[in-house]
Amino acid sequence: MSINFTAKNVKLTDSLREAIESKLAGLEKISGPMISAEVMLQEEKNECRVEISLKTAHRAYHVEGRHGSIKQALTDAMEKLKTQARKDKEKDVTHDKKKTPVKAVFQEDAAAGGEREAGQAAIVISASRSRKPLTVEEAVFFLQECDENAYMFENAETHRWSVVFRNGQGGVSLIEADK
């Protein structure tokens, strides 16, 4: 991880630099692997300010701490950073708990006597595709005529395989494969 320091009207001592590096290293347990950090220390009149911008593998953070002393401003900024990282980690854990493992049972297996358990999705092999190239408008027409949620076709204009599907907002979306 690279840490860039900027100091304005503040003497950046080795002990202060080491304190910042150790606090950021301790934060890595919460936030995950860090990529880079920018630390700005500034003193103006009777107030010290510390800004920390941090990039991790999954998120980016920016916090600011203000106080009469630079060490207290640093402590305030680090506490804000820890709070944000903890909240993000809790969100990630909550999302992971909501994801239930899905074991697919194909329609043919179910017809042959294979029962679906709770949490299993039935994969239905669909024949909703065109054997000849179509325009996007034609594909949308065929999608609206069939009972499926998606329709696969070769785009007559780009000559790429594409899929039109009913999206969550009630409209139709298009996915086109790279050639």
N, C-alpha and C positions, 0 to 999 in steps of 0.2 A: 504494500500500500504506500502511496506517495502522499506526503503531507506538505502543503505549501503554507508558509507563514508570512504574514504581512503585519508589520508593526508601525504604527504612527504615533509619535510622541511617547512611545513606551520602549523601554530597554528589554529586549527579548533575551533573557539569561538562559543558560543551559539548564538550570533547574526548572524554570518555567516551561521550557520546551519539552523536557523529560516528563513533567507533570501532565502536560497536554497529551503527549504520546501515550502515556500509560493509561490515562482516562479513556482515550479513544480505543485503545486495545481492550480495555475492560468492557467497553460498549459492544465490541464485536461479538460477544457471547449472546447478546440480545438481538442485534440487528443483522447478524450474518456476516459473511465475508465483505470486507470493505475494499473498494477500488481506489478511491482518492478522497482527500479532505483538503479544504481550504480554511485556514484559521486567520481571522483578522483581529488584531488587538489595537485598540485606539483609546487615547485619553484626550478628552476635551474639557477644559475648565475644571469643574469639580466632579465629572462623571467619566467612568471608564466603560468601554463597550467592547464586547467580544462577539464576533459573528463566526459561526461555523457552518460551512456547507459540506455535506458529506454525501458521497455516492457509494451505495452498496450494490451487491449483485442484483437486488430486486427493487430497491427504492432509492430515492434521493431526499435528503433532509436539508433544511436551512433553519437555523435558530439564532437568536440574539439574546445576549444577557447584558444588563446594565446595572452598574452599582458604583459606589464610591471607590472601591478598590478593585484592581484588576483580577485578583484571585477570587473575590466574591462574584464578580461578573462572569468569570470562567465557570465557577460552580453553578451559577444560575443557568447558563447556557447548556452545560452538560446535563443538568436535571431536566431541562426542557427536551433535550435530545433523547434522553433515556425514556421519558414519558411517551414521546412520539413513537419510539422504536417498540416499546412494550405494547402500545395500542395496536400497532401494525402487526406485531407478532400474535396478539390475541385474535385479531381479525383473520389471520392466516390459519390459526388453529381452529377457529370456529368454522371457516370455510371447509377445512379438511374433514371436520366431523360431519358436516352436512353431506359430503360426497359419499354415497354408499356404493360399495363395489357392485358392478353390474355384470352378471354372467349371461351371455347371450344364448338363447335357445332358438335355433332356426325353425321356421314354420314346419319344414319337413320332419324335423326331430320331434316336434310337438305332436304332429299327426301320427307319427309312428309309436306314440305312447309315452314319450318323454314329457313329464309334467314340469311346469314352471314353478319355481319357488318364489317367495317374496324377494324382491330386489332383482329379479331377473327380467331382462327385456326380451321381448319376442322380436327377432329379426325377420322381417318379411322380405323375401327376394321379389323384387318388383320387375315387371316387364315394361315399365313406363319409360320408354326411350324410343327415339326415332332411329330408323335404319337409314334414312336419307337426310342430307343436310337441310336445315331449317333456318329461317331468320328468327331473331329473338321474339318478335311479335307472334309468329306462328307457334313457337314453343309455349309462350304464355297462354295462347288460346287452347292448346292441347292440355296444359296443366289445369286450366279452369274446367275443361270438359271431363277430366278423369277424377277419381276419388283419392288419388295419391297426394302427398304433400310436396313432391318434387318430380321433375321431369328432366331427363338427360337427353342431350341432342348434340349433333355436330353443327356448330355455328356456320352457316353458309357464307357469312362475310369474312370471318377470321380463320375458318377451317380448323378450329380448336374444339375439343370436347368441352361442353358447358352444361350447367345445371341451373334451371330456374326452380325456385322453391317458395313456398309460403312462409314469410318471416313472422316474427312475433308481434309486429305492429299491424298485422292484417294486410300487408302489401305483398308484393312479389319481389324477390331478390335474384341476382344472377351471380353464379360463380363460373369463372372461365379458367381452364387449365393452361399452364404455360406450355408452349410448344417445345 
